[in-house]
Amino acid sequence: MFRRLEEDTVASEASPLGRATSFYRLHVGEHEVVVINDGTIGVTLPFFAVNAPENEVRALMEAHGLGTEFVPLPVGNVLVRSGERLVLLDTGTGTSDFARGLFGNRIGGLLPTLELIGVSPEAITDVVFSHAHIDHVGGTSADGRLVFPNARHYMPQLESDDLQRDDVPEPVAPFYAFGKRQLQPVAANDGQLSLYGDGDEVVPGIRAIATLGHSAGHHALMIESRGQRLLLPFDVLGHHVLHLRHPDWSMAPDQPQVAVETRRRLLARAADERIPVLVHHFPFPGLGLVTRHRDAYRYVPTS
């Protein structure tokens, strides 16, 4: 499913473990949004379309000049500066042995890049999680201590409930255990973890949208200010070509029927309302528009 990326595997836009990478600034009304390249992970092609004929998936990738052996994916984290608040949306892969064993050494750019732009971990006021997969919560704690010790952390209620399941299938049990371990220091600090649900304004100007299917409690976020909007679909959209042209193709972690319905609904809304999107795993910085294209959709980068 995953493929380790070593230093000579991918192009130089992703720096080795622990180095500052790249960032991109934009504004949504009064909010300053900074997209940070946390690094690159490698995923085998079948991961993206477990219910599709392999030859069709390969043909579509080749038609767009993309590789078919494995797919290097950027991991984008988002920092929102609004007034006195510094809000981090997801914490990336982190640099744990577990993450490095899965992804290799092209990860871990979040903290050094924050340092580069003058933001210390202690200055982060809020951390909002979209869901609890490793590349979204991996940088939450290290050696049992919170990386962002002064921040209030926010997790979808449904995702938190799912992490507490007793009937986790064996193949994904290590991932559940990792997620619980990363979040345990937050849960242990009384009052530092809050739970949210569909439609909640998690922090001022950032509202949650239930987008279930990729995980049990996956939520997208909408940043809004002064009539401007920016939609963050997170892992509703895993690939900038495959899931726009074929919203019915499911990723390995998806609950297929639910995930497909969610993807179609979110793509239609983004396209019809012309809401700019900022997508976690799209080519950095992942900023663009979704447009209708024949009977499907197309992603048009605007950065």
C-alpha positions as semicolon CSV with decimal commas, in nm:
position;residue;x (nm);y (nm);z (nm)
1;M;0,000;0,000;0,000
2;F;0,269;0,249;0,105
3;R;0,619;0,273;-0,037
4;R;0,913;0,421;0,151
5;L;1,068;0,718;-0,024
6;E;1,439;0,757;0,029
7;E;1,641;1,065;-0,054
8;D;1,718;0,972;-0,415
9;T;1,368;0,847;-0,503
10;V;1,182;1,168;-0,578
11;A;1,253;1,515;-0,701
12;S;1,408;1,771;-0,472
13;E;1,090;1,960;-0,385
14;A;1,051;1,731;-0,085
15;S;1,335;1,769;0,161
16;P;1,476;1,487;0,374
17;L;1,360;1,426;0,730
18;G;1,357;1,729;0,953
19;R;1,436;1,999;0,699
20;A;1,228;2,302;0,614
21;T;1,045;2,256;0,286
22;S;0,823;2,502;0,102
23;F;0,526;2,716;0,198
24;Y;0,263;2,919;0,017
25;R;0,063;3,214;0,152
26;L;-0,282;3,333;0,056
27;H;-0,566;3,525;0,218
28;V;-0,931;3,437;0,270
29;G;-1,086;3,762;0,382
30;E;-0,915;3,857;0,706
31;H;-0,753;3,514;0,747
32;E;-0,395;3,454;0,637
33;V;-0,359;3,094;0,522
34;V;-0,016;2,933;0,495
35;V;0,017;2,596;0,321
36;I;0,320;2,402;0,444
37;N;0,474;2,111;0,258
38;D;0,527;1,849;0,529
39;G;0,703;1,617;0,283
40;T;0,615;1,337;0,043
41;I;0,480;0,988;0,092
42;G;0,469;0,711;-0,166
43;V;0,156;0,511;-0,238
44;T;0,112;0,220;-0,475
45;L;-0,129;0,290;-0,758
46;P;-0,395;0,029;-0,664
47;F;-0,444;0,213;-0,331
48;F;-0,640;0,484;-0,514
49;A;-0,882;0,266;-0,705
50;V;-0,939;-0,069;-0,540
51;N;-1,269;-0,118;-0,726
52;A;-1,145;-0,022;-1,075
53;P;-0,986;-0,228;-1,354
54;E;-0,610;-0,186;-1,321
55;N;-0,564;-0,130;-1,693
56;E;-0,809;0,164;-1,687
57;V;-0,633;0,324;-1,392
58;R;-0,294;0,287;-1,561
59;A;-0,424;0,421;-1,891
60;L;-0,566;0,733;-1,724
61;M;-0,240;0,799;-1,539
62;E;-0,036;0,752;-1,857
63;A;-0,269;0,985;-2,050
64;H;-0,176;1,259;-1,803
65;G;0,196;1,183;-1,809
66;L;0,194;1,034;-1,460
67;G;0,381;0,731;-1,330
68;T;0,207;0,400;-1,278
69;E;0,440;0,208;-1,048
70;F;0,373;0,420;-0,743
71;V;0,248;0,770;-0,674
72;P;0,452;1,024;-0,474
73;L;0,205;1,236;-0,279
74;P;0,279;1,565;-0,107
75;V;0,148;1,609;0,245
76;G;0,020;1,962;0,291
77;N;-0,054;2,113;0,630
78;V;-0,239;2,439;0,674
79;L;-0,178;2,718;0,922
80;V;-0,445;2,984;0,962
81;R;-0,354;3,316;1,124
82;S;-0,663;3,504;1,239
83;G;-0,625;3,786;1,487
84;E;-0,453;3,645;1,795
85;R;-0,509;3,284;1,691
86;L;-0,271;3,052;1,511
87;V;-0,474;2,750;1,398
88;L;-0,306;2,439;1,259
89;L;-0,522;2,208;1,047
90;D;-0,385;1,854;1,099
91;T;-0,030;1,779;1,214
92;G;0,114;1,580;0,924
93;T;0,311;1,260;0,942
94;G;0,550;1,349;1,222
95;T;0,886;1,175;1,236
96;S;0,814;0,870;1,454
97;D;0,977;0,536;1,381
98;F;0,634;0,409;1,277
99;A;0,589;0,688;1,021
100;R;0,945;0,657;0,892
101;G;0,904;0,282;0,858
102;L;0,603;0,336;0,633
103;F;0,704;0,646;0,441
104;G;1,083;0,674;0,455
105;N;1,270;0,998;0,517
106;R;1,089;1,245;0,291
107;I;0,863;1,356;0,576
108;G;0,879;1,584;0,878
109;G;0,887;1,928;0,719
110;L;0,613;2,086;0,931
111;L;0,809;2,191;1,241
112;P;1,122;2,321;1,066
113;T;0,908;2,511;0,816
114;L;0,707;2,666;1,099
115;E;1,037;2,774;1,250
116;L;1,142;2,919;0,915
117;I;0,833;3,143;0,907
118;G;0,875;3,245;1,270
119;V;0,610;3,030;1,440
120;S;0,707;2,826;1,744
121;P;0,511;2,515;1,848
122;E;0,421;2,693;2,172
123;A;0,254;2,974;1,977
124;I;-0,005;2,748;1,813
125;T;-0,339;2,819;1,983
126;D;-0,557;2,556;1,814
127;V;-0,510;2,226;1,632
128;V;-0,805;2,101;1,426
129;F;-0,801;1,742;1,300
130;S;-0,992;1,632;0,992
131;H;-0,957;1,265;1,088
132;A;-0,716;1,035;1,268
133;H;-0,510;0,874;0,990
134;I;-0,134;0,865;1,036
135;D;-0,050;1,145;0,791
136;H;-0,298;1,375;0,968
137;V;-0,221;1,312;1,337
138;G;0,137;1,182;1,321
139;G;0,289;1,510;1,433
140;T;0,063;1,557;1,736
141;S;0,297;1,417;1,999
142;A;0,652;1,286;2,030
143;D;0,786;1,065;2,308
144;G;0,456;1,099;2,489
145;R;0,457;1,480;2,492
146;L;0,243;1,722;2,299
147;V;0,422;1,894;2,013
148;F;0,188;2,194;2,042
149;P;0,156;2,208;2,421
150;N;-0,053;2,524;2,454
151;A;-0,309;2,444;2,184
152;R;-0,662;2,328;2,229
153;H;-0,711;2,027;2,001
154;Y;-1,033;1,947;1,813
155;M;-1,134;1,604;1,681
156;P;-1,458;1,496;1,510
157;Q;-1,682;1,323;1,762
158;L;-1,746;1,032;1,523
159;E;-1,374;0,985;1,463
160;S;-1,300;0,987;1,834
161;D;-1,571;0,728;1,894
162;D;-1,432;0,506;1,617
163;L;-1,084;0,511;1,770
164;Q;-1,228;0,352;2,083
165;R;-1,368;0,047;1,898
166;D;-1,289;-0,298;2,034
167;D;-1,354;-0,476;1,703
168;V;-1,079;-0,322;1,489
169;P;-0,980;-0,555;1,202
170;E;-0,629;-0,694;1,240
171;P;-0,481;-0,538;0,922
172;V;-0,557;-0,185;1,043
173;A;-0,509;-0,242;1,417
174;P;-0,154;-0,094;1,418
175;F;-0,287;0,226;1,259
176;Y;-0,561;0,260;1,519
177;A;-0,308;0,198;1,795
178;F;-0,077;0,463;1,650
179;G;-0,358;0,718;1,628
180;K;-0,461;0,656;1,989
181;R;-0,100;0,680;2,102
182;Q;-0,046;1,012;1,925
183;L;-0,363;1,156;2,075
184;Q;-0,324;1,013;2,425
185;P;-0,132;1,315;2,565
186;V;-0,415;1,541;2,447
187;A;-0,681;1,323;2,606
188;A;-0,478;1,306;2,928
189;N;-0,481;1,685;2,968
190;D;-0,826;1,765;3,099
191;G;-0,997;2,030;2,889
192;Q;-0,740;2,033;2,608
193;L;-0,941;1,812;2,369
194;S;-1,277;1,921;2,227
195;L;-1,506;1,725;1,997
196;Y;-1,699;1,866;1,703
197;G;-1,955;1,762;1,445
198;D;-2,120;1,858;1,119
199;G;-2,191;2,231;1,086
200;D;-1,997;2,334;1,395
201;E;-1,784;2,646;1,382
202;V;-1,479;2,477;1,530
203;V;-1,288;2,802;1,572
204;P;-1,404;3,143;1,447
205;G;-1,418;3,143;1,068
206;I;-1,360;2,767;1,026
207;R;-1,669;2,546;0,994
208;A;-1,690;2,166;0,979
209;I;-1,862;1,968;0,704
210;A;-1,926;1,597;0,765
211;T;-1,765;1,408;0,477
212;L;-1,783;1,052;0,599
213;G;-1,652;0,750;0,415
214;H;-1,274;0,779;0,396
215;S;-1,284;0,723;0,770
216;A;-1,572;0,684;1,012
217;G;-1,564;1,048;1,119
218;H;-1,384;1,231;0,837
219;H;-1,474;1,602;0,813
220;A;-1,388;1,869;0,559
221;L;-1,341;2,229;0,669
222;M;-1,460;2,557;0,520
223;I;-1,264;2,874;0,589
224;E;-1,489;3,180;0,555
225;S;-1,432;3,554;0,596
226;R;-1,578;3,870;0,443
227;G;-1,773;3,681;0,179
228;Q;-1,476;3,468;0,070
229;R;-1,459;3,090;0,112
230;L;-1,196;2,819;0,084
231;L;-1,292;2,451;0,100
232;L;-1,049;2,194;0,242
233;P;-1,174;1,847;0,138
234;F;-0,877;1,661;0,295
235;D;-0,896;1,294;0,193
236;V;-1,233;1,304;0,022
237;L;-1,010;1,366;-0,281
238;G;-0,698;1,154;-0,282
239;H;-0,565;1,215;-0,634
240;H;-0,595;1,522;-0,854
241;V;-0,680;1,320;-1,168
242;L;-0,826;0,984;-1,068
243;H;-1,092;1,100;-0,824
244;L;-1,203;1,393;-1,037
245;R;-1,249;1,185;-1,352
246;H;-1,383;0,885;-1,159
247;P;-1,548;0,987;-0,831
248;D;-1,672;0,628;-0,802
249;W;-1,320;0,489;-0,765
250;S;-1,253;0,409;-0,401
251;M;-0,933;0,431;-0,201
252;A;-0,823;0,141;0,014
253;P;-0,940;0,287;0,350
254;D;-1,278;0,400;0,212
255;Q;-1,618;0,268;0,303
256;P;-1,694;0,256;-0,069
257;Q;-2,060;0,348;-0,100
258;V;-2,045;0,621;0,164
259;A;-1,717;0,763;0,035
260;V;-1,840;0,779;-0,324
261;E;-2,161;0,957;-0,226
262;T;-1,960;1,204;-0,019
263;R;-1,712;1,265;-0,301
264;R;-1,983;1,328;-0,558
265;R;-2,167;1,566;-0,327
266;L;-1,856;1,768;-0,239
267;L;-1,731;1,787;-0,598
268;A;-2,072;1,909;-0,717
269;R;-2,083;2,176;-0,449
270;A;-1,728;2,299;-0,518
271;A;-1,792;2,313;-0,893
272;D;-2,142;2,461;-0,890
273;E;-2,067;2,721;-0,622
274;R;-1,718;2,790;-0,761
275;I;-1,559;2,752;-0,421
276;P;-1,178;2,740;-0,437
277;V;-1,035;2,420;-0,291
278;L;-0,716;2,351;-0,104
279;V;-0,646;1,978;-0,112
280;H;-0,409;1,801;0,126
281;H;-0,250;1,556;-0,123
282;F;-0,276;1,744;-0,453
283;P;0,043;1,879;-0,616
284;F;0,175;2,147;-0,382
285;P;0,024;2,379;-0,275
286;G;-0,301;2,208;-0,380
287;L;-0,493;2,529;-0,446
288;G;-0,736;2,538;-0,737
289;L;-1,089;2,511;-0,871
290;V;-1,309;2,212;-0,947
291;T;-1,495;2,239;-1,277
292;R;-1,744;2,009;-1,443
293;H;-1,593;1,818;-1,735
294;R;-1,823;1,603;-1,950
295;D;-1,983;1,361;-1,704
296;A;-1,719;1,412;-1,435
297;Y;-1,488;1,686;-1,305
298;R;-1,150;1,848;-1,355
299;Y;-0,909;2,013;-1,114
300;V;-0,764;2,344;-1,235
301;P;-0,468;2,470;-1,028
302;T;-0,481;2,843;-0,959
303;S;-0,160;2,889;-0,761
